[in-house]
Amino acid sequence: MALNIPVILGSVREGRRSIHPAKWMVEKLKAAGIQTQLVDFKEMPLPFFDSALMPLALKGRYPHDNVQKWSSIALAADAFVLIVSENNHSYTAVLKNAIDWLYREYDKKPFGLVGVSDGTFAGARAIEHLRPVIENFGALAIRETLMFGKVQDLFDEQGKLLDDAYEKRVVNFIQTLSSTAEVMKPLRPKLTL
């Protein structure tokens, strides 16, 4: 059975350039025979975390429809690709809020991190802030990353990647993420909604 690895887009800004690497990752995962989908919180907005109970205590029953949809997607996932836009040296509030809504859905699952920024650091600082958050869930951020610095120069207006060097990098990234997901799969608790 094919692995299920959704691509999570961590930005909802107007004119966001992170949409291009996100859609490109979806294409690359599909080409590798992996079941995937783009999770875009612009299309599925989540309210700010407002539950009186912490996510673990909610046991998969969330007070908002879109959070319940997000939980179902995350629960079915074998791993995640996070598209991490860097804002002010860290990751976005949208991504943090999405992560904070869930807990058990991440247990013993790997995360692949894709940094995106208009500058030269390519989201590196945001990714480093995110790694300990992921570990909090008993999850693992793989060491390999994809970094899209000066993203405005890497994709054309239609979203076509202009730098072929990423073609080799993405193969290694997907191989590491998928093999880590296979190794971790038997360790995951059996959860249902």
TAGI-V387664 format. One record per residue. RES is the residue in three letters. PHI is phi in radians with two decimals (NA if undefined). NEAR is the number of other ideal C-beta (glycine too) atoms within 12 Angstrom. Layout:
res: [RES;RES]
phi: [PHI;PHI]
near: [NEAR;NEAR]
This chain:
res: [MET;ALA;LEU;ASN;ILE;PRO;VAL;ILE;LEU;GLY;SER;VAL;ARG;GLU;GLY;ARG;ARG;SER;ILE;HIS;PRO;ALA;LYS;TRP;MET;VAL;GLU;LYS;LEU;LYS;ALA;ALA;GLY;ILE;GLN;THR;GLN;LEU;VAL;ASP;PHE;LYS;GLU;MET;PRO;LEU;PRO;PHE;PHE;ASP;SER;ALA;LEU;MET;PRO;LEU;ALA;LEU;LYS;GLY;ARG;TYR;PRO;HIS;ASP;ASN;VAL;GLN;LYS;TRP;SER;SER;ILE;ALA;LEU;ALA;ALA;ASP;ALA;PHE;VAL;LEU;ILE;VAL;SER;GLU;ASN;ASN;HIS;SER;TYR;THR;ALA;VAL;LEU;LYS;ASN;ALA;ILE;ASP;TRP;LEU;TYR;ARG;GLU;TYR;ASP;LYS;LYS;PRO;PHE;GLY;LEU;VAL;GLY;VAL;SER;ASP;GLY;THR;PHE;ALA;GLY;ALA;ARG;ALA;ILE;GLU;HIS;LEU;ARG;PRO;VAL;ILE;GLU;ASN;PHE;GLY;ALA;LEU;ALA;ILE;ARG;GLU;THR;LEU;MET;PHE;GLY;LYS;VAL;GLN;ASP;LEU;PHE;ASP;GLU;GLN;GLY;LYS;LEU;LEU;ASP;ASP;ALA;TYR;GLU;LYS;ARG;VAL;VAL;ASN;PHE;ILE;GLN;THR;LEU;SER;SER;THR;ALA;GLU;VAL;MET;LYS;PRO;LEU;ARG;PRO;LYS;LEU;THR;LEU]
phi: [NA;-1.18;-1.17;-2.01;-2.26;-1.24;-1.81;-1.78;-1.59;-1.61;-2.42;-2.14;-1.10;-1.15;1.21;-1.04;-1.59;-1.18;-1.07;-1.18;-1.08;-1.13;-1.15;-1.09;-1.11;-1.03;-1.06;-1.18;-1.15;-1.05;-1.10;-1.50;1.43;-1.80;-1.26;-2.68;-2.78;-1.57;-1.78;-2.05;-1.30;-1.33;-1.53;-2.28;-1.11;-1.87;-1.20;-1.05;-0.95;-2.37;-1.31;-1.18;-1.71;-1.27;-0.93;-1.07;-1.26;-1.28;0.91;1.45;-2.01;-1.83;-1.40;-2.30;-1.01;-1.20;-1.20;-1.12;-1.10;-1.06;-1.06;-1.09;-1.10;-1.18;-1.11;-1.36;-1.31;-1.64;-2.88;-2.37;-1.95;-1.78;-1.58;-1.85;-1.38;-1.73;-2.20;0.91;1.27;-2.63;-1.52;-1.32;-1.11;-1.07;-1.18;-1.06;-1.09;-1.09;-1.11;-1.15;-1.17;-2.00;-2.66;-1.10;-1.16;-1.69;-0.97;1.05;-2.13;-1.52;-2.10;-1.80;-1.91;-2.08;-1.49;-2.42;-2.76;-1.35;-1.72;-1.42;-1.36;1.01;1.47;-1.03;-1.19;-1.11;-1.10;-1.14;-1.25;-1.41;-0.94;-1.17;-1.14;-1.10;-1.10;-0.97;-1.61;1.30;-1.79;-2.44;-1.61;-1.12;-1.18;-1.15;-2.28;-2.00;-2.17;-1.91;-1.44;0.86;-0.96;-1.10;-1.70;-1.66;-2.21;-1.44;-1.09;-1.54;1.60;-1.40;-1.24;-1.79;-2.11;-1.18;-1.04;-1.25;-1.08;-1.28;-1.07;-1.19;-1.09;-1.10;-1.04;-1.17;-1.07;-1.14;-1.12;-1.23;-1.19;-1.15;-1.09;-1.11;-1.16;-1.41;-0.93;-1.19;-1.48;-1.26;-1.22;-1.45;-2.10;-2.40;-1.41]
near: [11;17;32;28;41;40;40;46;38;45;37;27;21;8;14;29;32;46;32;34;47;40;28;39;43;31;24;33;37;22;15;25;16;34;22;35;29;29;39;31;37;23;16;27;20;37;21;16;25;16;23;9;16;15;31;22;13;25;19;25;18;32;19;21;14;23;31;23;27;39;33;25;33;39;29;27;40;38;44;49;50;50;49;50;45;36;26;14;17;25;38;33;22;34;40;28;27;43;36;28;38;41;31;29;41;39;27;27;42;39;45;48;45;51;40;45;37;24;24;16;24;30;40;27;24;38;39;23;25;37;26;15;26;34;17;20;29;20;36;30;34;33;16;27;34;42;33;43;29;20;39;20;18;27;25;15;11;11;21;16;25;20;23;11;15;30;18;14;25;34;19;22;36;37;23;29;43;33;22;29;36;22;20;27;22;11;18;26;20;11;22;13;19]
